[in-house]
Amino acid sequence: MGSWTDGGILLTGATGLVGGELLPRLLRAAPAATVHCLVRARDGAALERRAADLVADPRLPAGAAARIRVIAGDTRAPDLGLGERRQALFAEIAAQLGEPLGTVKTRIRRALLRLRGVLLSVHDEGDS
């Protein structure tokens, strides 16, 4: 297996403050990678608007928009809200990593659970 910069990257929160800063940096740091951006969208029109906003960002490196894939989903939903038709994303990432699909799904779920824990602790600290 090669470097993290060689394959697919799954980015959640790309339309938010932190994700919006991270996306251009990932695209610069990993010029051979495709970044799969999981975004919440009520319908196809909302997804298209959010995708257009992402690829229009002037901070993106030249030509990088072609390496952005925007996918409707939700980190709070089972299987990221991807449904069966979008499970191919996991299979693609697994193939790029050279790992079994189940391993990739487990890693993604664990990472999301850790992220939720961090966010909850930050939120709790803000309440004190």
PyMOL CGO cylinders between C-alpha atoms (Angstrom):
from pymol import cmd
from pymol.cgo import CYLINDER

trace = [
    CYLINDER, 0.00, 0.00, 0.00, 1.24, 3.49, -0.81, 0.3, 1, 1, 1, 1, 1, 1,
    CYLINDER, 1.24, 3.49, -0.81, 0.97, 6.74, 1.04, 0.3, 1, 1, 1, 1, 1, 1,
    CYLINDER, 0.97, 6.74, 1.04, -2.32, 8.30, 2.17, 0.3, 1, 1, 1, 1, 1, 1,
    CYLINDER, -2.32, 8.30, 2.17, -1.84, 10.77, -0.66, 0.3, 1, 1, 1, 1, 1, 1,
    CYLINDER, -1.84, 10.77, -0.66, -2.15, 8.06, -3.33, 0.3, 1, 1, 1, 1, 1, 1,
    CYLINDER, -2.15, 8.06, -3.33, -5.77, 7.00, -2.98, 0.3, 1, 1, 1, 1, 1, 1,
    CYLINDER, -5.77, 7.00, -2.98, -9.21, 8.17, -2.05, 0.3, 1, 1, 1, 1, 1, 1,
    CYLINDER, -9.21, 8.17, -2.05, -9.90, 10.44, 0.89, 0.3, 1, 1, 1, 1, 1, 1,
    CYLINDER, -9.90, 10.44, 0.89, -13.29, 10.61, 2.60, 0.3, 1, 1, 1, 1, 1, 1,
    CYLINDER, -13.29, 10.61, 2.60, -13.95, 14.09, 3.99, 0.3, 1, 1, 1, 1, 1, 1,
    CYLINDER, -13.95, 14.09, 3.99, -16.98, 14.88, 6.10, 0.3, 1, 1, 1, 1, 1, 1,
    CYLINDER, -16.98, 14.88, 6.10, -17.92, 18.47, 6.83, 0.3, 1, 1, 1, 1, 1, 1,
    CYLINDER, -17.92, 18.47, 6.83, -16.40, 19.86, 3.63, 0.3, 1, 1, 1, 1, 1, 1,
    CYLINDER, -16.40, 19.86, 3.63, -19.04, 22.59, 3.46, 0.3, 1, 1, 1, 1, 1, 1,
    CYLINDER, -19.04, 22.59, 3.46, -18.35, 23.71, 7.04, 0.3, 1, 1, 1, 1, 1, 1,
    CYLINDER, -18.35, 23.71, 7.04, -15.71, 25.99, 8.49, 0.3, 1, 1, 1, 1, 1, 1,
    CYLINDER, -15.71, 25.99, 8.49, -13.02, 23.41, 9.24, 0.3, 1, 1, 1, 1, 1, 1,
    CYLINDER, -13.02, 23.41, 9.24, -13.77, 21.19, 6.24, 0.3, 1, 1, 1, 1, 1, 1,
    CYLINDER, -13.77, 21.19, 6.24, -13.75, 24.23, 3.96, 0.3, 1, 1, 1, 1, 1, 1,
    CYLINDER, -13.75, 24.23, 3.96, -10.21, 25.00, 5.10, 0.3, 1, 1, 1, 1, 1, 1,
    CYLINDER, -10.21, 25.00, 5.10, -9.15, 21.36, 4.95, 0.3, 1, 1, 1, 1, 1, 1,
    CYLINDER, -9.15, 21.36, 4.95, -10.36, 20.54, 1.43, 0.3, 1, 1, 1, 1, 1, 1,
    CYLINDER, -10.36, 20.54, 1.43, -7.95, 22.82, -0.49, 0.3, 1, 1, 1, 1, 1, 1,
    CYLINDER, -7.95, 22.82, -0.49, -5.09, 21.71, 1.75, 0.3, 1, 1, 1, 1, 1, 1,
    CYLINDER, -5.09, 21.71, 1.75, -5.84, 18.02, 1.16, 0.3, 1, 1, 1, 1, 1, 1,
    CYLINDER, -5.84, 18.02, 1.16, -6.01, 18.58, -2.59, 0.3, 1, 1, 1, 1, 1, 1,
    CYLINDER, -6.01, 18.58, -2.59, -2.62, 20.33, -2.54, 0.3, 1, 1, 1, 1, 1, 1,
    CYLINDER, -2.62, 20.33, -2.54, -1.00, 17.75, -0.27, 0.3, 1, 1, 1, 1, 1, 1,
    CYLINDER, -1.00, 17.75, -0.27, -2.36, 14.79, -2.23, 0.3, 1, 1, 1, 1, 1, 1,
    CYLINDER, -2.36, 14.79, -2.23, -2.24, 15.71, -5.93, 0.3, 1, 1, 1, 1, 1, 1,
    CYLINDER, -2.24, 15.71, -5.93, -3.05, 12.16, -7.04, 0.3, 1, 1, 1, 1, 1, 1,
    CYLINDER, -3.05, 12.16, -7.04, -5.96, 11.62, -4.64, 0.3, 1, 1, 1, 1, 1, 1,
    CYLINDER, -5.96, 11.62, -4.64, -9.69, 11.93, -5.15, 0.3, 1, 1, 1, 1, 1, 1,
    CYLINDER, -9.69, 11.93, -5.15, -11.49, 13.57, -2.23, 0.3, 1, 1, 1, 1, 1, 1,
    CYLINDER, -11.49, 13.57, -2.23, -14.96, 12.19, -1.60, 0.3, 1, 1, 1, 1, 1, 1,
    CYLINDER, -14.96, 12.19, -1.60, -16.93, 14.88, 0.25, 0.3, 1, 1, 1, 1, 1, 1,
    CYLINDER, -16.93, 14.88, 0.25, -19.89, 13.66, 2.26, 0.3, 1, 1, 1, 1, 1, 1,
    CYLINDER, -19.89, 13.66, 2.26, -22.45, 16.48, 2.56, 0.3, 1, 1, 1, 1, 1, 1,
    CYLINDER, -22.45, 16.48, 2.56, -25.98, 16.75, 3.88, 0.3, 1, 1, 1, 1, 1, 1,
    CYLINDER, -25.98, 16.75, 3.88, -28.50, 17.64, 1.20, 0.3, 1, 1, 1, 1, 1, 1,
    CYLINDER, -28.50, 17.64, 1.20, -32.30, 17.46, 1.27, 0.3, 1, 1, 1, 1, 1, 1,
    CYLINDER, -32.30, 17.46, 1.27, -32.57, 16.68, -2.42, 0.3, 1, 1, 1, 1, 1, 1,
    CYLINDER, -32.57, 16.68, -2.42, -30.65, 16.54, -5.68, 0.3, 1, 1, 1, 1, 1, 1,
    CYLINDER, -30.65, 16.54, -5.68, -30.90, 20.30, -6.24, 0.3, 1, 1, 1, 1, 1, 1,
    CYLINDER, -30.90, 20.30, -6.24, -29.40, 21.02, -2.82, 0.3, 1, 1, 1, 1, 1, 1,
    CYLINDER, -29.40, 21.02, -2.82, -26.61, 18.53, -3.50, 0.3, 1, 1, 1, 1, 1, 1,
    CYLINDER, -26.61, 18.53, -3.50, -25.84, 20.21, -6.83, 0.3, 1, 1, 1, 1, 1, 1,
    CYLINDER, -25.84, 20.21, -6.83, -25.72, 23.66, -5.17, 0.3, 1, 1, 1, 1, 1, 1,
    CYLINDER, -25.72, 23.66, -5.17, -23.37, 22.44, -2.47, 0.3, 1, 1, 1, 1, 1, 1,
    CYLINDER, -23.37, 22.44, -2.47, -21.17, 20.69, -5.04, 0.3, 1, 1, 1, 1, 1, 1,
    CYLINDER, -21.17, 20.69, -5.04, -21.02, 23.84, -7.17, 0.3, 1, 1, 1, 1, 1, 1,
    CYLINDER, -21.02, 23.84, -7.17, -20.02, 25.88, -4.11, 0.3, 1, 1, 1, 1, 1, 1,
    CYLINDER, -20.02, 25.88, -4.11, -17.25, 23.44, -3.24, 0.3, 1, 1, 1, 1, 1, 1,
    CYLINDER, -17.25, 23.44, -3.24, -15.66, 23.36, -6.69, 0.3, 1, 1, 1, 1, 1, 1,
    CYLINDER, -15.66, 23.36, -6.69, -15.97, 27.15, -7.11, 0.3, 1, 1, 1, 1, 1, 1,
    CYLINDER, -15.97, 27.15, -7.11, -13.79, 27.82, -4.05, 0.3, 1, 1, 1, 1, 1, 1,
    CYLINDER, -13.79, 27.82, -4.05, -10.94, 30.11, -5.20, 0.3, 1, 1, 1, 1, 1, 1,
    CYLINDER, -10.94, 30.11, -5.20, -8.59, 28.47, -2.67, 0.3, 1, 1, 1, 1, 1, 1,
    CYLINDER, -8.59, 28.47, -2.67, -8.60, 25.19, -4.62, 0.3, 1, 1, 1, 1, 1, 1,
    CYLINDER, -8.60, 25.19, -4.62, -5.45, 24.36, -6.56, 0.3, 1, 1, 1, 1, 1, 1,
    CYLINDER, -5.45, 24.36, -6.56, -5.74, 24.69, -10.34, 0.3, 1, 1, 1, 1, 1, 1,
    CYLINDER, -5.74, 24.69, -10.34, -7.47, 21.65, -11.86, 0.3, 1, 1, 1, 1, 1, 1,
    CYLINDER, -7.47, 21.65, -11.86, -8.32, 20.17, -8.46, 0.3, 1, 1, 1, 1, 1, 1,
    CYLINDER, -8.32, 20.17, -8.46, -12.09, 20.47, -8.91, 0.3, 1, 1, 1, 1, 1, 1,
    CYLINDER, -12.09, 20.47, -8.91, -12.00, 17.36, -11.13, 0.3, 1, 1, 1, 1, 1, 1,
    CYLINDER, -12.00, 17.36, -11.13, -10.75, 15.36, -8.14, 0.3, 1, 1, 1, 1, 1, 1,
    CYLINDER, -10.75, 15.36, -8.14, -13.67, 16.27, -5.87, 0.3, 1, 1, 1, 1, 1, 1,
    CYLINDER, -13.67, 16.27, -5.87, -16.62, 13.87, -5.61, 0.3, 1, 1, 1, 1, 1, 1,
    CYLINDER, -16.62, 13.87, -5.61, -19.62, 15.18, -3.68, 0.3, 1, 1, 1, 1, 1, 1,
    CYLINDER, -19.62, 15.18, -3.68, -21.87, 12.56, -2.14, 0.3, 1, 1, 1, 1, 1, 1,
    CYLINDER, -21.87, 12.56, -2.14, -25.11, 13.07, -0.22, 0.3, 1, 1, 1, 1, 1, 1,
    CYLINDER, -25.11, 13.07, -0.22, -24.96, 11.51, 3.22, 0.3, 1, 1, 1, 1, 1, 1,
    CYLINDER, -24.96, 11.51, 3.22, -25.12, 12.17, 6.93, 0.3, 1, 1, 1, 1, 1, 1,
    CYLINDER, -25.12, 12.17, 6.93, -22.59, 11.14, 9.56, 0.3, 1, 1, 1, 1, 1, 1,
    CYLINDER, -22.59, 11.14, 9.56, -25.43, 10.70, 12.06, 0.3, 1, 1, 1, 1, 1, 1,
    CYLINDER, -25.43, 10.70, 12.06, -27.22, 8.09, 9.93, 0.3, 1, 1, 1, 1, 1, 1,
    CYLINDER, -27.22, 8.09, 9.93, -26.47, 4.36, 9.71, 0.3, 1, 1, 1, 1, 1, 1,
    CYLINDER, -26.47, 4.36, 9.71, -23.87, 3.66, 7.02, 0.3, 1, 1, 1, 1, 1, 1,
    CYLINDER, -23.87, 3.66, 7.02, -23.45, 7.45, 6.74, 0.3, 1, 1, 1, 1, 1, 1,
    CYLINDER, -23.45, 7.45, 6.74, -26.87, 7.68, 5.13, 0.3, 1, 1, 1, 1, 1, 1,
    CYLINDER, -26.87, 7.68, 5.13, -25.39, 6.43, 1.87, 0.3, 1, 1, 1, 1, 1, 1,
    CYLINDER, -25.39, 6.43, 1.87, -27.86, 3.66, 1.17, 0.3, 1, 1, 1, 1, 1, 1,
    CYLINDER, -27.86, 3.66, 1.17, -27.10, 0.67, -1.02, 0.3, 1, 1, 1, 1, 1, 1,
    CYLINDER, -27.10, 0.67, -1.02, -26.59, 2.64, -4.22, 0.3, 1, 1, 1, 1, 1, 1,
    CYLINDER, -26.59, 2.64, -4.22, -23.78, 4.64, -2.68, 0.3, 1, 1, 1, 1, 1, 1,
    CYLINDER, -23.78, 4.64, -2.68, -22.06, 1.80, -0.87, 0.3, 1, 1, 1, 1, 1, 1,
    CYLINDER, -22.06, 1.80, -0.87, -19.83, 1.66, -3.93, 0.3, 1, 1, 1, 1, 1, 1,
    CYLINDER, -19.83, 1.66, -3.93, -17.92, 4.55, -2.35, 0.3, 1, 1, 1, 1, 1, 1,
    CYLINDER, -17.92, 4.55, -2.35, -16.72, 2.27, 0.44, 0.3, 1, 1, 1, 1, 1, 1,
    CYLINDER, -16.72, 2.27, 0.44, -15.79, -0.39, -2.08, 0.3, 1, 1, 1, 1, 1, 1,
    CYLINDER, -15.79, -0.39, -2.08, -13.78, 2.12, -4.12, 0.3, 1, 1, 1, 1, 1, 1,
    CYLINDER, -13.78, 2.12, -4.12, -11.90, 3.39, -1.08, 0.3, 1, 1, 1, 1, 1, 1,
    CYLINDER, -11.90, 3.39, -1.08, -11.27, -0.19, 0.07, 0.3, 1, 1, 1, 1, 1, 1,
    CYLINDER, -11.27, -0.19, 0.07, -9.85, -1.09, -3.35, 0.3, 1, 1, 1, 1, 1, 1,
    CYLINDER, -9.85, -1.09, -3.35, -7.59, 1.97, -3.33, 0.3, 1, 1, 1, 1, 1, 1,
    CYLINDER, -7.59, 1.97, -3.33, -6.35, 1.08, 0.16, 0.3, 1, 1, 1, 1, 1, 1,
    CYLINDER, -6.35, 1.08, 0.16, -5.99, -2.60, -0.71, 0.3, 1, 1, 1, 1, 1, 1,
    CYLINDER, -5.99, -2.60, -0.71, -8.05, -3.59, 2.33, 0.3, 1, 1, 1, 1, 1, 1,
    CYLINDER, -8.05, -3.59, 2.33, -11.24, -5.62, 2.79, 0.3, 1, 1, 1, 1, 1, 1,
    CYLINDER, -11.24, -5.62, 2.79, -14.46, -3.64, 2.57, 0.3, 1, 1, 1, 1, 1, 1,
    CYLINDER, -14.46, -3.64, 2.57, -15.52, -4.61, 6.10, 0.3, 1, 1, 1, 1, 1, 1,
    CYLINDER, -15.52, -4.61, 6.10, -12.25, -3.27, 7.49, 0.3, 1, 1, 1, 1, 1, 1,
    CYLINDER, -12.25, -3.27, 7.49, -12.73, 0.07, 5.76, 0.3, 1, 1, 1, 1, 1, 1,
    CYLINDER, -12.73, 0.07, 5.76, -16.32, 0.39, 7.00, 0.3, 1, 1, 1, 1, 1, 1,
    CYLINDER, -16.32, 0.39, 7.00, -15.20, -0.40, 10.54, 0.3, 1, 1, 1, 1, 1, 1,
    CYLINDER, -15.20, -0.40, 10.54, -12.37, 2.16, 10.38, 0.3, 1, 1, 1, 1, 1, 1,
    CYLINDER, -12.37, 2.16, 10.38, -14.73, 4.85, 9.10, 0.3, 1, 1, 1, 1, 1, 1,
    CYLINDER, -14.73, 4.85, 9.10, -17.30, 4.11, 11.82, 0.3, 1, 1, 1, 1, 1, 1,
    CYLINDER, -17.30, 4.11, 11.82, -14.62, 4.16, 14.55, 0.3, 1, 1, 1, 1, 1, 1,
    CYLINDER, -14.62, 4.16, 14.55, -13.21, 7.44, 13.27, 0.3, 1, 1, 1, 1, 1, 1,
    CYLINDER, -13.21, 7.44, 13.27, -16.68, 8.98, 13.26, 0.3, 1, 1, 1, 1, 1, 1,
    CYLINDER, -16.68, 8.98, 13.26, -17.36, 7.75, 16.79, 0.3, 1, 1, 1, 1, 1, 1,
    CYLINDER, -17.36, 7.75, 16.79, -14.07, 9.26, 17.97, 0.3, 1, 1, 1, 1, 1, 1,
    CYLINDER, -14.07, 9.26, 17.97, -14.94, 12.52, 16.24, 0.3, 1, 1, 1, 1, 1, 1,
    CYLINDER, -14.94, 12.52, 16.24, -18.38, 12.57, 17.86, 0.3, 1, 1, 1, 1, 1, 1,
    CYLINDER, -18.38, 12.57, 17.86, -16.74, 11.99, 21.25, 0.3, 1, 1, 1, 1, 1, 1,
    CYLINDER, -16.74, 11.99, 21.25, -14.35, 14.90, 20.69, 0.3, 1, 1, 1, 1, 1, 1,
    CYLINDER, -14.35, 14.90, 20.69, -17.16, 17.17, 19.55, 0.3, 1, 1, 1, 1, 1, 1,
    CYLINDER, -17.16, 17.17, 19.55, -19.33, 16.23, 22.52, 0.3, 1, 1, 1, 1, 1, 1,
    CYLINDER, -19.33, 16.23, 22.52, -16.49, 16.87, 24.98, 0.3, 1, 1, 1, 1, 1, 1,
    CYLINDER, -16.49, 16.87, 24.98, -15.79, 20.26, 23.35, 0.3, 1, 1, 1, 1, 1, 1,
    CYLINDER, -15.79, 20.26, 23.35, -19.49, 21.08, 23.55, 0.3, 1, 1, 1, 1, 1, 1,
    CYLINDER, -19.49, 21.08, 23.55, -19.61, 19.99, 27.22, 0.3, 1, 1, 1, 1, 1, 1,
    CYLINDER, -19.61, 19.99, 27.22, -16.57, 22.14, 28.06, 0.3, 1, 1, 1, 1, 1, 1,
    CYLINDER, -16.57, 22.14, 28.06, -18.29, 25.10, 26.48, 0.3, 1, 1, 1, 1, 1, 1,
    CYLINDER, -18.29, 25.10, 26.48, -21.30, 24.60, 28.74, 0.3, 1, 1, 1, 1, 1, 1,
    CYLINDER, -21.30, 24.60, 28.74, -19.27, 24.79, 31.96, 0.3, 1, 1, 1, 1, 1, 1,
]
cmd.load_cgo(trace, "trace")
